[in-house]
Amino acid sequence: MKNLIKLMLITMILISMNSCLFAPEGEEDVPTYTDRVIVMNIDGTEQEVFSCMRGYPVAMNDNKRFIICNEDLLIWDMESHKSTKYLTWIDVDYLKYLDGIETIGVSYDDNYIAFTSENSLYCLDLETKEYEQITSGYHDEFPKFGIDNRIYFSRKDSENDNYKLMSIEKDGNDHQQICQSEEMITHIFPGQADSSVVYFVSNRLYFNKVLIGTGISTMLYELPHTLGIISRNNDDQYFSFSSYQQHHFLFNTITNTMQTYLYPPITDNSYSKILPNQKVAVTKTLWGSAKLRLWDIDNDTQIGDEIIIEDTREGGSKYILFHS
C-alpha cells in the first residue's frame, strides 16, 4: 500500500453470513467462524478487506502486518495479502481472553511475541519461528512487552489468594515481582514515556499505577462500569476507557482526573480507542454499517463527517486497532 495505514477495523461475521474454513486434510473437518478485517486510512480511504480465521486481532508496530490470535498465530501481510502460520505444535491460551483484553504481547521491534500456553509463559522468535518456555508451574496470563524489552505479565497466586504483576527477561532470566493485587490483573501497560512505571487494571474496574522497585501500587480511579476496550496515547498522558455504554471515559495521568466525552451520548452502543495524536475514533457496534467518528478530546467535539464503513453492512464492527 502506498499510503500509511492508520486504522484496522475488525468485523466479526458469523459463519451463516460468510464462507467457512476447514481443518487440514487428515483432520476432522470442523467449520470455523471467519472474521473480516477492514484496513483503511484514518479518513476512510483505501479500504481493503481480509477474510481471516476467527481469533483476536493484534496490530504489529511496523504498520504493515497484523496478527490473528487463535490456537496458532497467523500473521497477515497487508501488502501481499498472505498469512504465515506460527505455533502449529502448541496451543495458545487465546480462548481465555475477555473482550478487549489481548492475550499476547508484541515487542516494540516486532521480533518477538510473548504468549501463554496452559498458563505457562513462552517467547516466540519470529525470525527463527522457534519458541522457548520461560515460566512453568505457575498460572501466568496477559503478557506485554515494555520498551526495555522485558515481558510484564499477570500471575495468579492460588496459595495466597491474590494476583501478582511480574516481569521477566525474554530469555527467562531475572524473574521479578513488581507488586500484588487482591483482584485479577488483566490489562497491563508498561510505561512508554517512563519505563519505571507500569499501569494496570484490576477486576476490570480499577485503574492502577505502580513505580517499579517500590512494590506498592496506587489506585488512580475506580470506574463506574465494567471495562471493555482500553487504549492510550504514545506519552501515556491519556488513557481511554470504553465501557460498552454510550459514555466513554478519558483519564489524564498528569492531572489525575477523569472526564467523559461524546456527550450528549451517541444513541448506539459503541467502542472507542485513542489515537497517538490524542484524537479518539468511535465505531458503532450494532447491526448495520459501522460508523467511524473522530473526536477532538480538548474541545469535546466531532472532527469532520461521520465515515460509513460499507464493507461491514452485514454486521457491526467489534474491534478497532490504531497505529500512527
Secondary structure, 3 states (H helix, E strand, C coil): CCCCCCEEEEEEECHHHCCCECCCCCCCCCCECEEEEEEECCCCCCCEEEEEECCEEEECCCCCEEEEECCCEEEEECCCCEEEEECCCCCCCHHHCCCCCCCCEECCCCCEEEEEECCEEEEEECCCCEEEECCCCCEEEEEEECCCCCEEEEEEECCCCEEEEEEECCCCCCCEEEEEECCCEEEEEECCCCCCEEEEEECCCEEEEEECCCCCEEEEEECCCCCCEEEECCCCCEEEEECCCCCEEEEECCCCEEEEECCCCCCCCEEEEECCCCEEEEEECCCCCEEEEEEECCCCEEEEEEEEEHHHCCCCEEEEEECC
